[in-house]
Amino acid sequence: MENLEVTINLPSLKFNIPEERINFHYLERIIFDLTRKIGQELLEELLQIIDDRLMAERERGILSNQGKRLRYMTTLLGDITFSKRLYRERPGKWKYLLDEKLGIKKNQRVSELCEKAEGYLAFVSGSYRNSEDLSQRFYGDSRSFESIRGGVIRQGKKILKEEKDQIDKELIKALRQTEDELTREADSRIVYIEVDGTDIHLQHEKKKRAELKLGIISKGKERRYRGGKGEAKRLQDKFIYTGIVQGDEFMSNFGLHPSN
């Protein structure tokens, strides 16, 4: 839906004020109540305009208009009533385009701003009954304290879920980081060991022959030359150890190298 440009002409207002009631407090109360009333009508008309626009711009052949449904909602401006169109998709799914566009939840009867204001008043005043009383004093009307309590519970569950989702997200992120670090650390500790031996002739020794053992430690293979297209390889961080000793002693000495 494109940017919404709406012109709404306010109706002319006419009212009488008894002379004995003329004072600033009374005038302020009247103007405040009128402002809320005008706000209710503006909000109702805007909802109707948006619903009409969504109907005109909907995808033809996919959503079937099933007519209007009357709804009400308690807002900071007071109670409002409005109609919204119900649509049916081909597979049999039902939806309100107005709800999807404005983020109105299923069966929502109170605006989020109104619920938050009531919850805040309950918090600072210490009880739901006090919240009802303060709302009545401020706005001239209020929901029952039981309804306010239900709204606070819903808001609390929503906050707890958002916090839990955030904690789960951070935990998964931390676990993935730890896993990546462990993988990198493990990769950095992998070494390759090759051991072999060959017979050699000895001079000026009691034994004429012995086995020369050779051990090589490396971190794998890498390109021999940085430039060019050659595929020649060489051992990375190579260490060589040789000895003419027994096999157990050779492997013990060979294993003392820091790369192992």
C-alpha positions in Angstrom: 0.0 0.0 0.0 1.3 3.4 -1.0 1.7 6.4 1.4 -1.6 7.3 3.0 -2.7 10.9 2.3 -6.0 11.7 4.0 -8.0 14.9 4.4 -10.6 14.8 7.1 -12.9 17.8 7.7 -13.9 18.2 11.3 -17.6 18.9 11.9 -18.7 22.2 13.4 -19.0 22.0 17.2 -21.6 23.9 19.2 -22.3 23.6 22.9 -23.6 25.7 25.8 -21.9 26.4 29.0 -24.0 27.5 32.0 -22.7 30.8 33.4 -22.3 29.4 36.9 -20.0 26.6 35.6 -17.6 28.9 33.7 -14.2 28.4 35.2 -10.9 27.3 33.8 -11.1 23.8 35.3 -14.5 23.2 33.7 -13.4 24.5 30.3 -10.3 22.4 30.4 -12.4 19.3 31.2 -14.8 20.0 28.4 -12.1 20.6 25.8 -10.3 17.5 26.9 -13.4 15.3 26.6 -14.2 16.8 23.2 -10.6 16.2 22.0 -10.9 12.5 23.0 -14.3 12.3 21.2 -12.9 13.9 18.1 -9.9 11.5 18.3 -12.2 8.5 18.5 -14.0 9.6 15.3 -10.8 10.3 13.5 -9.4 6.9 14.4 -12.5 5.1 13.3 -12.6 6.9 10.0 -8.9 6.2 9.4 -9.4 2.5 10.0 -12.3 2.5 7.5 -10.2 4.3 4.9 -7.3 1.9 5.3 -9.6 -1.1 5.1 -11.2 0.3 1.9 -7.7 0.8 0.4 -6.6 -2.7 1.3 -9.8 -4.1 -0.3 -9.1 -2.2 -3.6 -5.5 -3.2 -3.7 -5.9 -6.9 -2.8 -4.8 -9.7 -5.2 -7.8 -10.6 -7.3 -8.8 -14.3 -7.5 -6.9 -15.2 -4.3 -8.8 -13.5 -1.6 -12.6 -13.6 -1.5 -14.3 -10.8 0.3 -16.7 -12.2 2.9 -18.2 -8.9 4.1 -17.6 -6.6 7.1 -17.4 -7.6 10.8 -18.1 -5.0 13.5 -15.4 -4.8 16.2 -14.6 -2.6 19.2 -11.4 -1.6 20.9 -10.5 0.3 24.0 -7.8 2.9 23.3 -6.2 5.9 25.0 -8.8 8.0 23.3 -11.6 5.9 24.7 -13.8 3.1 23.2 -14.1 2.9 19.4 -16.1 0.7 17.1 -15.2 0.0 13.5 -15.8 -2.5 10.7 -13.2 -4.6 9.0 -13.5 -7.0 6.1 -13.0 -10.7 6.4 -11.4 -12.5 3.6 -11.1 -16.2 2.7 -8.2 -17.7 0.8 -8.6 -20.5 -1.7 -7.4 -23.3 0.7 -10.0 -22.2 3.2 -7.9 -19.9 5.4 -9.6 -16.8 6.8 -7.9 -13.5 7.5 -8.4 -9.7 8.1 -6.1 -7.6 5.9 -6.6 -4.7 8.3 -5.2 -6.7 11.2 -2.2 -7.9 9.2 -1.4 -4.3 8.1 -1.8 -2.7 11.5 -0.4 -5.5 13.6 -3.7 -6.1 15.4 -3.7 -9.4 17.2 -6.5 -12.0 17.0 -9.4 -11.1 19.3 -7.5 -8.0 20.5 -9.9 -5.7 22.4 -7.4 -3.2 24.0 -4.7 -1.2 22.3 -1.1 -1.8 23.5 -0.6 1.8 24.5 -3.7 1.7 26.7 -2.6 -1.6 28.3 0.9 -0.2 29.0 -0.6 3.0 30.5 -2.8 1.0 32.8 0.0 -1.3 33.8 2.3 1.6 34.6 -0.4 3.2 36.7 -0.8 -0.1 38.6 2.9 -0.3 39.1 3.4 3.2 40.5 0.2 3.2 42.5 0.6 -0.3 44.0 -2.6 -2.0 42.9 -5.0 -2.6 40.0 -7.8 -0.9 41.8 -5.7 2.3 42.1 -5.0 2.1 38.4 -8.7 2.0 37.7 -9.3 4.9 40.0 -6.5 7.0 38.5 -7.6 6.2 34.9 -11.1 7.4 35.9 -9.7 10.6 37.3 -7.4 11.3 34.3 -9.6 10.3 31.4 -13.1 10.3 32.8 -13.5 6.6 32.2 -11.7 3.3 32.9 -11.8 -0.4 32.5 -12.4 -2.6 35.6 -9.4 -3.5 37.7 -9.9 -7.2 36.8 -9.5 -6.2 33.1 -6.4 -4.1 33.9 -5.0 -7.1 35.8 -5.6 -9.4 32.8 -3.8 -6.9 30.5 -0.8 -6.6 32.8 -0.5 -10.4 32.9 -0.6 -10.5 29.1 2.0 -7.8 28.8 4.2 -9.7 31.4 4.0 -12.9 29.4 4.9 -11.1 26.3 7.9 -9.5 27.9 9.0 -12.9 29.4 8.8 -14.5 26.0 10.8 -11.7 24.4 13.4 -12.0 27.1 13.6 -15.8 26.7 13.8 -15.6 23.0 16.7 -13.1 23.3 18.5 -15.2 25.9 18.1 -18.3 23.6 19.4 -16.3 20.7 22.4 -15.1 22.7 23.1 -18.6 24.0 23.0 -20.1 20.5 25.3 -17.4 19.3 27.7 -18.0 22.2 27.6 -21.8 21.6 28.4 -21.3 17.9 31.3 -19.0 18.7 32.7 -21.5 21.2 32.3 -24.3 18.6 34.1 -22.3 16.0 36.9 -21.4 18.4 37.3 -25.1 19.4 37.3 -26.1 15.8 40.0 -23.5 14.9 42.0 -24.5 18.0 41.7 -28.2 17.1 42.7 -27.5 13.5 45.8 -25.5 14.7 46.9 -28.5 16.9 46.6 -31.2 14.2 50.1 -32.5 13.2 51.2 -35.2 10.9 53.8 -37.7 12.0 55.8 -40.1 9.8 58.3 -42.6 11.1 60.4 -45.0 9.2 63.7 -46.9 9.4 66.4 -48.3 7.3 69.4 -50.6 7.9 72.9 -49.1 7.7 76.4 -50.5 8.0 78.5 -49.5 11.0 82.2 -49.0 11.2 84.4 -49.6 14.2 81.5 -50.9 16.2 80.8 -54.4 17.7 77.5 -54.5 15.7 78.0 -54.4 12.0 74.5 -53.3 11.2 71.9 -51.0 12.9 68.6 -49.4 12.0 68.6 -45.7 11.4 65.2 -44.3 12.4 63.7 -41.2 11.0 60.8 -39.2 12.2 59.1 -36.2 10.5 56.5 -33.9 12.1 54.6 -31.3 10.1 51.3 -29.5 10.0 50.4 -30.7 6.6 51.3 -29.5 3.1 51.4 -26.0 1.6 52.3 -24.5 -1.7 56.0 -24.4 -2.3 55.9 -21.1 -4.2 53.6 -18.2 -3.5 53.4 -17.1 -7.1 52.9 -18.9 -10.3 50.6 -21.7 -11.2 52.7 -24.6 -10.1 51.2 -27.3 -7.9 54.4 -28.2 -6.1 53.9 -28.7 -2.3 56.1 -28.7 0.7 55.7 -29.7 4.3 54.5 -26.9 6.6 56.5 -26.2 9.8 58.6 -29.4 9.3 60.7 -31.0 12.1 63.0 -33.9 11.5 64.4 -36.2 14.2 66.8 -39.2 13.7 68.4 -41.7 16.0 70.0 -45.1 16.2 68.4 -46.4 19.4 65.7 -48.9 20.3 62.2 -48.2 19.0 60.7 -47.4 22.4 63.5 -44.9 23.3 63.2 -43.3 19.8 59.5 -42.8 20.1 59.9 -41.4 23.6 62.5 -38.9 22.6 60.5 -38.1 19.4 57.3 -37.5 21.4 59.1 -34.8 23.6 58.9 -32.4 20.7 56.5 -29.5 21.4 54.5 -30.2 18.2 53.2 -33.4 19.6 
